[in-house]
Amino acid sequence: MFLTIATTSSGLGAPAAELGFLLHKNPARPQSLEVAGGVAHVIYPEATDQACTAAVLLEVDPIALVRSGKGRAAEGFTLGQYVNDRPYAASSLLAVALGKLFRTAMNGRCDARPELAARAIELDLHVPALPCSGGPALAERLFGPLGWSVDARPVPLDPEIPEWGDSRYVDLRLRGTLRLADALNHLYVLLPVLDDAKHYWVGTDEVDKLVRAGEGWLGAHPEKDLISRRYLAHRRSLSDAALERLTEADGETLPDEVQVEAGDDTATGEARVALAVERRETVLGVVRELRGRRVADLGCGEGALVGELLKVGEIDEVLACDVSARALDRLERRLHVREMSDRQRERLRVFQSSVTYADARLAGVDVAVLMEVVEHVDPPRLPALAQAVFGAARPGAVVVTTPNSEYNVRFEKLAAGEFRHPDHRFEWTRAEFRAWADGVAARFGYGVQYRPIGPDDPEVGPPTQLAVFRRTEGAA
């Protein structure tokens, strides 16, 4: 079995050979590790400041595999224990080897280069022979929503006899900008899923492994049911347990309102409308201005904005989506969806989705709203969010609001250095927000304008900053 992990100096943002620090494997010294049924080797065919490639070669001994009890064939095919594709094609055996070779890297730790471990970098992964029960289309369905550009080419049964057709193997190449830890965890989970076979006994400990490796991405994956079922060898009880734990881990609702923002303006002492209400009114006004007929509230929470959008007669359809199933249940209760008239219910679509995964149901909406959502996303996942919203869905317009961290000094109850809500992963200054928004607009073919929400303080700006992206006509 063979796998390569490659990057360049421009893609890493540092000398490319520093990939070795992230993998905790020295490019100057080949390393080997005994695993069940064989030996795994890590070598670097190329390691310069400009480009670096780490290669994993897994040599499987079929006899040792059978003796370990992990290579037994189905009844009636004893020879299959020894004559099979396991030494040559990527499978759960390679996933196990990755877990042992790169355990620290998969956890996102790198004491020598912590800034690189936390950063999304350009990666090129290549698996020349991968059993794929479902063909290239399944590889695209599994890796595509994670932000990868997928090139899965069928391997012919015999290049000299084309009429025999394709084999069940694909030559898989993945390109994308992700954290290395995320990339390794994607491979760890999805290699055996594509093969649809585990070459060892699957028990409750495999549920723990799946939840641990899938943290932060699997709970909202559109194919999470298929992934958990295949990873756990089609054992229904284990799959149900894994899905329940993933929902608990990744499905917490995001609050509609920031705790320190409600009530009076602590800077002036003047009674004023709660900032959360002013924010919704401002966003609603922008949506009216954009005259969108199909509007999507991404990360809708319990539906405070959705309820207001439904009151706008010019809007034909409101799409309410959130990663949290519990939040969507509360939205339906809060808006009394079951008691709605047929006409009103036809205007509302409620479904579970994540802002960091491409979702075909969002393609072509007129306006997408991300109201107080981006700051709840881990910074390494922001490129995936941009690709999913601006690249895959490609709305005519996108409205984004986020806190202005410079204004935090005006909140008397907020200690210095604290975020406005404990679930915030970051809070941007005005310059940081504009840098992100300008970069997204340039990359995906949008123009962008900025507006304040709340009192525009002459020193620190408004409490909330808003950006309106409009797709450039004819942009690809």
Kinemage of the C-alpha trace (Angstrom):
@kinemage 1
@onewidth
@group {chain A} dominant
@subgroup {mainchain}
@vectorlist {calphas} color= white
{ca met a 1} P 0.000 0.000 0.000
{ca phe a 2} L 1.209 3.452 -0.840
{ca leu a 3} L 0.225 7.018 0.136
{ca thr a 4} L 1.938 10.357 -0.466
{ca ile a 5} L 1.402 13.682 1.333
{ca ala a 6} L 2.858 16.687 -0.493
{ca thr a 7} L 3.024 20.456 -0.125
{ca thr a 8} L 5.060 23.410 -1.355
{ca ser a 9} L 6.642 26.392 0.342
{ca ser a 10} L 3.882 28.713 -0.916
{ca gly a 11} L 1.206 26.273 0.216
{ca leu a 12} L 2.766 25.791 3.651
{ca gly a 13} L 3.673 29.428 4.187
{ca ala a 14} L 7.124 28.257 5.300
{ca pro a 15} L 9.987 26.149 3.906
{ca ala a 16} L 8.236 23.056 2.553
{ca ala a 17} L 10.537 20.644 4.374
{ca glu a 18} L 8.964 21.801 7.641
{ca leu a 19} L 6.178 19.361 6.789
{ca gly a 20} L 8.437 16.953 8.648
{ca phe a 21} L 7.866 18.898 11.889
{ca leu a 22} L 4.088 18.606 11.461
{ca leu a 23} L 4.301 14.856 10.804
{ca his a 24} L 6.901 14.365 13.560
{ca lys a 25} L 9.038 12.427 11.080
{ca asn a 26} L 12.505 13.658 10.120
{ca pro a 27} L 12.928 13.900 6.309
{ca ala a 28} L 16.608 13.017 6.644
{ca arg a 29} L 15.919 9.687 8.336
{ca pro a 30} L 13.622 6.948 6.996
{ca gln a 31} L 11.544 5.422 9.787
{ca ser a 32} L 9.785 2.085 10.144
{ca leu a 33} L 7.160 0.792 12.550
{ca glu a 34} L 5.802 -2.685 13.027
{ca val a 35} L 2.024 -2.918 12.712
{ca ala a 36} L -0.389 -5.849 12.711
{ca gly a 37} L 0.565 -8.074 9.807
{ca gly a 38} L 3.435 -6.021 8.467
{ca val a 39} L 5.733 -3.011 8.600
{ca ala a 40} L 4.974 0.652 7.824
{ca his a 41} L 7.731 2.898 6.425
{ca val a 42} L 7.887 6.704 6.165
{ca ile a 43} L 10.287 8.125 3.591
{ca tyr a 44} L 10.646 11.473 1.839
{ca pro a 45} L 11.209 11.199 -1.935
{ca glu a 46} L 11.524 15.006 -1.965
{ca ala a 47} L 12.326 17.395 0.882
{ca thr a 48} L 13.530 20.860 -0.128
{ca asp a 49} L 12.584 24.385 0.851
{ca gln a 50} L 10.430 24.585 -2.277
{ca ala a 51} L 8.596 21.233 -2.208
{ca cys a 52} L 8.220 18.302 0.159
{ca thr a 53} L 6.601 14.885 -0.209
{ca ala a 54} L 6.198 12.332 2.576
{ca ala a 55} L 5.442 8.782 1.468
{ca val a 56} L 3.932 5.988 3.547
{ca leu a 57} L 4.694 2.465 2.349
{ca leu a 58} L 2.888 -0.347 4.146
{ca glu a 59} L 4.285 -3.818 3.557
{ca val a 60} L 1.701 -6.427 4.537
{ca asp a 61} L 2.722 -10.019 5.220
{ca pro a 62} L -0.403 -12.114 4.442
{ca ile a 63} L 0.883 -15.062 6.485
{ca ala a 64} L 1.593 -12.885 9.537
{ca leu a 65} L -1.836 -11.304 9.073
{ca val a 66} L -3.559 -14.692 9.183
{ca arg a 67} L -1.530 -15.815 12.203
{ca ser a 68} L -2.559 -12.658 14.055
{ca gly a 69} L -6.204 -13.611 13.513
{ca lys a 70} L -6.936 -10.488 11.462
{ca gly a 71} L -6.818 -11.943 7.978
{ca arg a 72} L -9.189 -14.882 8.052
{ca ala a 73} L -11.247 -15.384 4.915
{ca ala a 74} L -14.908 -16.184 4.662
{ca glu a 75} L -15.870 -19.842 4.990
{ca gly a 76} L -15.349 -21.770 1.769
{ca phe a 77} L -12.445 -19.678 0.521
{ca thr a 78} L -9.472 -20.654 2.671
{ca leu a 79} L -6.903 -19.658 0.046
{ca gly a 80} L -8.273 -16.124 0.152
{ca gln a 81} L -6.548 -15.713 3.504
{ca tyr a 82} L -3.214 -15.622 1.698
{ca val a 83} L -3.995 -14.520 -1.872
{ca asn a 84} L -5.779 -11.159 -1.818
{ca asp a 85} L -5.312 -7.437 -2.457
{ca arg a 86} L -4.340 -6.445 1.090
{ca pro a 87} L -0.610 -5.976 0.407
{ca tyr a 88} L -1.352 -3.707 -2.561
{ca ala a 89} L -4.565 -1.701 -2.037
{ca ala a 90} L -5.313 0.922 0.644
{ca ser a 91} L -7.727 -0.310 3.289
{ca ser a 92} L -8.387 -0.299 7.021
{ca leu a 93} L -4.867 -1.681 7.470
{ca leu a 94} L -3.426 1.546 6.058
{ca ala a 95} L -5.765 3.579 8.269
{ca val a 96} L -4.462 1.736 11.334
{ca ala a 97} L -0.890 2.406 10.210
{ca leu a 98} L -1.649 6.124 9.814
{ca gly a 99} L -3.039 6.205 13.333
{ca lys a 100} L 0.159 4.721 14.730
{ca leu a 101} L 2.612 6.652 12.565
{ca phe a 102} L 1.017 10.080 12.911
{ca arg a 103} L -0.925 9.964 16.178
{ca thr a 104} L 0.450 13.278 17.441
{ca ala a 105} L -0.089 14.982 14.073
{ca met a 106} L -3.679 13.726 13.975
{ca asn a 107} L -4.256 15.376 17.357
{ca gly a 108} L -3.112 18.703 15.874
{ca arg a 109} L -0.048 18.996 18.111
{ca cys a 110} L 3.323 20.312 17.047
{ca asp a 111} L 5.358 21.918 19.818
{ca ala a 112} L 8.106 22.903 17.384
{ca arg a 113} L 5.772 24.648 14.904
{ca pro a 114} L 2.437 25.294 16.692
{ca glu a 115} L 1.484 28.070 14.259
{ca leu a 116} L 1.743 25.658 11.321
{ca ala a 117} L -0.269 22.958 13.079
{ca ala a 118} L -3.147 25.404 13.570
{ca arg a 119} L -3.021 26.761 10.027
{ca ala a 120} L -4.804 25.480 6.920
{ca ile a 121} L -2.119 24.611 4.358
{ca glu a 122} L -2.198 23.492 0.733
{ca leu a 123} L -1.977 19.701 0.542
{ca asp a 124} L -1.835 17.127 -2.233
{ca leu a 125} L -2.677 13.557 -1.145
{ca his a 126} L -2.322 10.574 -3.495
{ca val a 127} L -3.486 6.977 -3.012
{ca pro a 128} L -2.678 5.075 -6.239
{ca ala a 129} L -4.781 1.972 -5.474
{ca leu a 130} L -7.889 2.294 -3.324
{ca pro a 131} L -10.792 -0.201 -3.232
{ca cys a 132} L -13.881 1.930 -3.748
{ca ser a 133} L -17.210 0.196 -3.295
{ca gly a 134} L -19.336 2.826 -5.015
{ca gly a 135} L -16.847 4.065 -7.574
{ca pro a 136} L -15.441 7.558 -8.174
{ca ala a 137} L -18.820 9.168 -7.470
{ca leu a 138} L -18.743 7.921 -3.876
{ca ala a 139} L -15.231 9.274 -3.364
{ca glu a 140} L -16.508 12.682 -4.481
{ca arg a 141} L -19.523 12.446 -2.142
{ca leu a 142} L -17.320 11.643 0.841
{ca phe a 143} L -14.335 13.960 0.329
{ca gly a 144} L -15.931 16.808 -1.652
{ca pro a 145} L -18.013 18.269 1.217
{ca leu a 146} L -14.856 18.435 3.341
{ca gly a 147} L -13.269 20.998 1.041
{ca trp a 148} L -11.195 18.646 -1.118
{ca ser a 149} L -10.855 18.825 -4.881
{ca val a 150} L -11.327 15.143 -5.770
{ca asp a 151} L -9.775 13.354 -8.743
{ca ala a 152} L -10.802 9.681 -8.565
{ca arg a 153} L -9.949 7.724 -11.702
{ca pro a 154} L -11.057 4.103 -12.190
{ca val a 155} L -8.236 1.593 -12.562
{ca pro a 156} L -8.867 -0.768 -15.515
{ca leu a 157} L -8.876 -4.507 -14.865
{ca asp a 158} L -6.254 -4.897 -17.577
{ca pro a 159} L -4.948 -1.939 -19.602
{ca glu a 160} L -4.141 -4.349 -22.432
{ca ile a 161} L -7.726 -5.645 -22.625
{ca pro a 162} L -9.988 -2.549 -22.342
{ca glu a 163} L -13.146 -4.548 -23.060
{ca trp a 164} L -12.858 -6.065 -19.589
{ca gly a 165} L -13.766 -2.668 -18.174
{ca asp a 166} L -12.804 -1.079 -14.901
{ca ser a 167} L -11.870 -2.753 -11.645
{ca arg a 168} L -13.286 -1.828 -8.234
{ca tyr a 169} L -10.184 0.264 -7.518
{ca val a 170} L -9.586 3.969 -8.075
{ca asp a 171} L -6.484 6.118 -8.290
{ca leu a 172} L -7.375 8.865 -5.790
{ca arg a 173} L -5.833 12.313 -5.613
{ca leu a 174} L -7.050 14.973 -3.176
{ca arg a 175} L -6.063 18.635 -3.287
{ca gly a 176} L -7.186 21.232 -0.784
{ca thr a 177} L -6.303 23.811 1.843
{ca leu a 178} L -6.871 22.241 5.249
{ca arg a 179} L -5.133 21.634 8.549
{ca leu a 180} L -2.868 18.616 8.300
{ca ala a 181} L -4.591 17.096 11.360
{ca asp a 182} L -7.962 17.301 9.595
{ca ala a 183} L -6.550 15.751 6.419
{ca leu a 184} L -5.106 12.774 8.303
{ca asn a 185} L -8.349 12.225 10.206
{ca his a 186} L -10.319 12.303 6.950
{ca leu a 187} L -8.105 9.540 5.562
{ca tyr a 188} L -8.226 7.560 8.797
{ca val a 189} L -12.026 7.391 8.700
{ca leu a 190} L -12.802 7.341 4.992
{ca leu a 191} L -10.252 4.852 3.612
{ca pro a 192} L -11.990 1.854 5.244
{ca val a 193} L -15.385 3.389 4.452
{ca leu a 194} L -14.632 3.427 0.724
{ca asp a 195} L -13.324 -0.142 0.918
{ca asp a 196} L -16.446 -1.064 2.942
{ca ala a 197} L -14.458 -3.673 4.850
{ca lys a 198} L -12.650 -3.875 8.173
{ca his a 199} L -9.854 -6.421 8.379
{ca tyr a 200} L -10.233 -6.860 12.114
{ca trp a 201} L -12.946 -7.302 14.742
{ca val a 202} L -15.168 -4.248 15.211
{ca gly a 203} L -16.352 -3.569 18.769
{ca thr a 204} L -17.420 -0.675 20.945
{ca asp a 205} L -13.885 0.749 20.982
{ca glu a 206} L -14.302 1.481 17.264
{ca val a 207} L -17.146 3.859 18.132
{ca asp a 208} L -14.715 5.830 20.318
{ca lys a 209} L -12.185 5.948 17.475
{ca leu a 210} L -14.793 7.164 14.983
{ca val a 211} L -16.103 9.903 17.273
{ca arg a 212} L -12.583 11.033 18.152
{ca ala a 213} L -11.360 11.144 14.535
{ca gly a 214} L -14.625 12.660 13.295
{ca glu a 215} L -14.715 15.493 15.816
{ca gly a 216} L -15.575 18.791 14.204
{ca trp a 217} L -16.528 17.471 10.752
{ca leu a 218} L -18.361 14.144 10.748
{ca gly a 219} L -21.402 15.194 12.776
{ca ala a 220} L -22.556 17.554 10.012
{ca his a 221} L -21.334 15.558 6.991
{ca pro a 222} L -24.198 14.905 4.527
{ca glu a 223} L -23.134 11.228 4.323
{ca lys a 224} L -22.588 10.686 8.040
{ca asp a 225} L -25.095 7.802 8.154
{ca leu a 226} L -23.305 5.886 5.397
{ca ile a 227} L -19.889 6.674 6.876
{ca ser a 228} L -20.765 5.455 10.373
{ca arg a 229} L -22.520 2.357 9.050
{ca arg a 230} L -19.609 1.269 6.855
{ca tyr a 231} L -16.899 2.243 9.338
{ca leu a 232} L -18.594 0.102 11.996
{ca ala a 233} L -18.994 -2.922 9.718
{ca his a 234} L -22.770 -2.455 9.320
{ca arg a 235} L -23.403 -3.153 12.998
{ca arg a 236} L -26.583 -1.151 13.558
{ca ser a 237} L -26.279 -0.785 17.324
{ca leu a 238} L -22.752 0.617 17.054
{ca ser a 239} L -23.702 2.947 14.220
{ca asp a 240} L -26.677 4.337 16.154
{ca ala a 241} L -24.480 4.913 19.212
{ca ala a 242} L -21.876 6.743 17.121
{ca leu a 243} L -24.461 8.979 15.444
{ca glu a 244} L -25.967 9.901 18.801
{ca arg a 245} L -22.576 10.875 20.204
{ca leu a 246} L -21.652 12.832 17.075
{ca thr a 247} L -24.899 14.777 17.304
{ca glu a 248} L -24.172 15.635 20.929
{ca ala a 249} L -20.629 16.729 20.082
{ca asp a 250} L -21.313 18.776 16.949
{ca gly a 251} L -24.956 19.722 17.230
{ca glu a 252} L -25.082 22.313 19.961
{ca thr a 253} L -27.211 25.281 18.989
{ca leu a 254} L -25.584 28.643 18.475
{ca pro a 255} L -27.164 31.413 20.543
{ca asp a 256} L -29.241 34.014 18.728
{ca glu a 257} L -28.087 36.794 21.036
{ca val a 258} L -24.754 37.615 22.604
{ca gln a 259} L -25.019 37.665 26.384
{ca val a 260} L -23.381 41.032 27.064
{ca glu a 261} L -25.238 42.875 24.302
{ca ala a 262} L -28.782 42.894 25.668
{ca gly a 263} L -30.349 45.760 27.591
{ca asp a 264} L -29.101 49.310 27.962
{ca asp a 265} L -26.119 50.732 26.188
{ca thr a 266} L -23.454 50.537 28.894
{ca ala a 267} L -21.316 53.099 27.127
{ca thr a 268} L -23.817 55.964 27.293
{ca gly a 269} L -26.387 54.799 29.836
{ca glu a 270} L -29.167 55.620 27.368
{ca ala a 271} L -31.926 53.063 27.032
{ca arg a 272} L -31.928 51.592 23.564
{ca val a 273} L -33.239 48.662 21.619
{ca ala a 274} L -31.247 45.507 22.341
{ca leu a 275} L -28.433 45.135 19.841
{ca ala a 276} L -29.650 41.684 18.810
{ca val a 277} L -33.008 43.175 17.785
{ca glu a 278} L -31.335 46.044 15.946
{ca arg a 279} L -29.130 43.539 14.167
{ca arg a 280} L -32.114 41.510 12.929
{ca glu a 281} L -33.912 44.650 11.792
{ca thr a 282} L -30.832 45.840 9.886
{ca val a 283} L -30.306 42.462 8.197
{ca leu a 284} L -33.987 42.289 7.305
{ca gly a 285} L -33.744 45.748 5.735
{ca val a 286} L -30.732 44.669 3.650
{ca val a 287} L -32.581 41.547 2.464
{ca arg a 288} L -35.540 43.730 1.403
{ca glu a 289} L -33.118 46.034 -0.396
{ca leu a 290} L -31.604 43.081 -2.279
{ca arg a 291} L -35.083 41.949 -3.383
{ca gly a 292} L -34.280 38.273 -3.102
{ca arg a 293} L -37.093 35.797 -3.762
{ca arg a 294} L -35.286 32.800 -2.242
{ca val a 295} L -33.485 33.608 1.011
{ca ala a 296} L -31.395 31.197 3.115
{ca asp a 297} L -30.614 31.775 6.792
{ca leu a 298} L -27.431 29.776 7.352
{ca gly a 299} L -26.915 28.907 10.999
{ca cys a 300} L -30.476 29.969 11.743
{ca gly a 301} L -30.483 28.762 15.364
{ca glu a 302} L -33.971 28.889 16.844
{ca gly a 303} L -35.325 31.001 13.997
{ca ala a 304} L -35.530 34.600 15.252
{ca leu a 305} L -34.625 35.947 11.795
{ca val a 306} L -36.574 33.228 9.971
{ca gly a 307} L -39.795 34.370 11.602
{ca glu a 308} L -39.206 37.925 10.372
{ca leu a 309} L -38.330 36.769 6.848
{ca leu a 310} L -41.615 34.880 6.607
{ca lys a 311} L -43.462 38.155 7.216
{ca val a 312} L -41.998 39.636 4.013
{ca gly a 313} L -44.553 38.941 1.308
{ca glu a 314} L -42.075 39.478 -1.524
{ca ile a 315} L -40.015 36.458 -0.399
{ca asp a 316} L -41.247 33.261 -2.074
{ca glu a 317} L -39.139 30.782 -0.097
{ca val a 318} L -37.177 30.873 3.149
{ca leu a 319} L -34.561 28.176 3.716
{ca ala a 320} L -33.710 27.668 7.402
{ca cys a 321} L -30.700 25.468 8.056
{ca asp a 322} L -28.509 24.787 11.060
{ca val a 323} L -26.028 22.116 12.132
{ca ser a 324} L -28.067 21.448 15.275
{ca ala a 325} L -31.107 19.202 14.959
{ca arg a 326} L -32.236 20.330 18.401
{ca ala a 327} L -32.149 23.974 17.348
{ca leu a 328} L -34.296 23.149 14.323
{ca asp a 329} L -36.803 21.323 16.535
{ca arg a 330} L -37.040 24.412 18.729
{ca leu a 331} L -37.408 26.596 15.630
{ca glu a 332} L -40.395 24.554 14.471
{ca arg a 333} L -42.000 24.818 17.914
{ca arg a 334} L -41.211 28.519 18.232
{ca leu a 335} L -42.700 29.348 14.824
{ca his a 336} L -45.600 26.877 15.231
{ca val a 337} L -44.757 25.281 11.896
{ca arg a 338} L -47.312 22.504 12.326
{ca glu a 339} L -50.085 25.052 12.809
{ca met a 340} L -49.101 27.097 9.745
{ca ser a 341} L -51.425 27.304 6.775
{ca asp a 342} L -50.492 25.172 3.779
{ca arg a 343} L -49.459 28.258 1.822
{ca gln a 344} L -47.220 29.529 4.610
{ca arg a 345} L -45.659 26.116 5.203
{ca glu a 346} L -44.835 25.798 1.492
{ca arg a 347} L -42.700 28.954 1.769
{ca leu a 348} L -40.480 27.434 4.497
{ca arg a 349} L -37.862 24.706 4.132
{ca val a 350} L -36.149 23.550 7.313
{ca phe a 351} L -33.197 21.169 7.100
{ca gln a 352} L -29.969 20.280 8.852
{ca ser a 353} L -26.796 21.530 7.194
{ca ser a 354} L -23.398 22.943 8.083
{ca val a 355} L -21.917 26.171 6.734
{ca thr a 356} L -18.584 24.400 6.176
{ca tyr a 357} L -19.982 21.748 3.797
{ca ala a 358} L -21.262 22.180 0.259
{ca asp a 359} L -25.016 21.515 0.126
{ca ala a 360} L -26.812 21.235 -3.223
{ca arg a 361} L -30.062 22.384 -1.616
{ca leu a 362} L -28.583 25.865 -1.248
{ca ala a 363} L -27.427 26.224 -4.846
{ca gly a 364} L -28.722 29.306 -6.574
{ca val a 365} L -30.476 31.083 -3.691
{ca asp a 366} L -30.859 34.808 -4.206
{ca val a 367} L -29.638 35.865 -0.754
{ca ala a 368} L -27.758 33.926 1.932
{ca val a 369} L -27.490 35.316 5.456
{ca leu a 370} L -24.720 34.495 7.940
{ca met a 371} L -25.831 36.470 10.987
{ca glu a 372} L -23.406 36.086 13.913
{ca val a 373} L -22.203 32.728 12.592
{ca val a 374} L -18.625 33.020 11.295
{ca glu a 375} L -17.175 33.724 14.749
{ca his a 376} L -18.426 30.295 15.900
{ca val a 377} L -16.312 28.527 13.240
{ca asp a 378} L -12.769 27.406 14.013
{ca pro a 379} L -10.380 29.611 11.976
{ca pro a 380} L -8.889 26.641 10.031
{ca arg a 381} L -12.435 25.855 8.799
{ca leu a 382} L -13.077 29.353 7.403
{ca pro a 383} L -11.735 28.451 3.920
{ca ala a 384} L -14.199 25.541 3.866
{ca leu a 385} L -17.017 27.923 4.825
{ca ala a 386} L -16.046 30.314 2.045
{ca gln a 387} L -15.899 27.489 -0.487
{ca ala a 388} L -19.261 26.045 0.588
{ca val a 389} L -21.130 29.361 0.599
{ca phe a 390} L -19.447 31.501 -2.055
{ca gly a 391} L -18.035 28.718 -4.236
{ca ala a 392} L -20.620 25.918 -4.188
{ca ala a 393} L -23.929 27.654 -3.352
{ca arg a 394} L -22.977 30.913 -5.148
{ca pro a 395} L -25.912 33.082 -4.025
{ca gly a 396} L -26.634 36.326 -5.810
{ca ala a 397} L -25.817 38.098 -2.551
{ca val a 398} L -24.470 37.200 0.888
{ca val a 399} L -25.043 39.168 4.098
{ca val a 400} L -22.532 38.594 6.917
{ca thr a 401} L -22.564 40.110 10.400
{ca thr a 402} L -20.003 39.561 13.136
{ca pro a 403} L -18.919 41.328 16.362
{ca asn a 404} L -16.420 44.154 16.198
{ca ser a 405} L -13.873 43.236 18.882
{ca glu a 406} L -12.672 46.845 19.152
{ca tyr a 407} L -16.045 47.781 20.644
{ca asn a 408} L -15.708 45.274 23.492
{ca val a 409} L -14.097 47.922 25.723
{ca arg a 410} L -17.490 49.662 25.821
{ca phe a 411} L -19.131 46.689 27.556
{ca glu a 412} L -18.556 47.227 31.262
{ca lys a 413} L -19.438 43.625 32.172
{ca leu a 414} L -16.892 42.171 29.735
{ca ala a 415} L -13.409 41.554 31.130
{ca ala a 416} L -10.422 42.585 29.024
{ca gly a 417} L -9.506 39.931 26.497
{ca glu a 418} L -12.771 37.984 26.862
{ca phe a 419} L -15.112 37.199 23.989
{ca arg a 420} L -18.766 38.197 24.057
{ca his a 421} L -19.876 34.582 24.188
{ca pro a 422} L -17.978 31.476 25.386
{ca asp a 423} L -18.625 29.653 22.078
{ca his a 424} L -16.891 32.336 19.988
{ca arg a 425} L -13.685 30.993 18.428
{ca phe a 426} L -12.438 34.487 17.561
{ca glu a 427} L -13.680 38.077 17.283
{ca trp a 428} L -12.376 40.305 14.489
{ca thr a 429} L -11.330 43.917 14.488
{ca arg a 430} L -12.695 46.028 11.644
{ca ala a 431} L -9.440 45.658 9.705
{ca glu a 432} L -9.385 41.877 10.175
{ca phe a 433} L -12.989 41.508 9.027
{ca arg a 434} L -12.362 43.615 5.953
{ca ala a 435} L -9.215 41.664 5.094
{ca trp a 436} L -11.163 38.389 5.227
{ca ala a 437} L -14.150 39.740 3.324
{ca asp a 438} L -12.040 41.443 0.635
{ca gly a 439} L -10.111 38.200 0.092
{ca val a 440} L -13.282 36.118 -0.211
{ca ala a 441} L -14.859 38.627 -2.591
{ca ala a 442} L -11.793 38.687 -4.856
{ca arg a 443} L -11.464 34.904 -4.876
{ca phe a 444} L -15.080 34.087 -5.706
{ca gly a 445} L -16.142 37.003 -7.892
{ca tyr a 446} L -18.114 39.270 -5.572
{ca gly a 447} L -18.131 42.947 -4.732
{ca val a 448} L -18.409 43.863 -1.054
{ca gln a 449} L -19.669 46.857 0.936
{ca tyr a 450} L -19.527 47.485 4.687
{ca arg a 451} L -22.097 48.969 7.054
{ca pro a 452} L -22.253 49.550 10.828
{ca ile a 453} L -24.886 48.110 13.159
{ca gly a 454} L -25.462 49.987 16.393
{ca pro a 455} L -23.860 53.269 17.504
{ca asp a 456} L -20.792 54.042 15.409
{ca asp a 457} L -18.281 55.075 18.070
{ca pro a 458} L -15.707 57.549 16.671
{ca glu a 459} L -12.880 55.695 18.412
{ca val a 460} L -13.764 51.990 18.291
{ca gly a 461} L -16.483 51.795 15.627
{ca pro a 462} L -19.867 50.022 15.871
{ca pro a 463} L -20.573 46.984 18.086
{ca thr a 464} L -21.495 44.865 15.067
{ca gln a 465} L -20.021 45.007 11.579
{ca leu a 466} L -21.925 44.001 8.462
{ca ala a 467} L -20.741 43.128 4.962
{ca val a 468} L -22.943 42.848 1.875
{ca phe a 469} L -21.468 40.720 -0.912
{ca arg a 470} L -22.977 41.007 -4.391
{ca arg a 471} L -21.996 38.532 -7.083
{ca thr a 472} L -20.281 40.182 -10.031
{ca glu a 473} L -22.186 39.695 -13.255
{ca gly a 474} L -20.620 36.999 -15.403
{ca ala a 475} L -18.254 35.827 -12.652
{ca ala a 476} L -17.369 32.143 -13.006
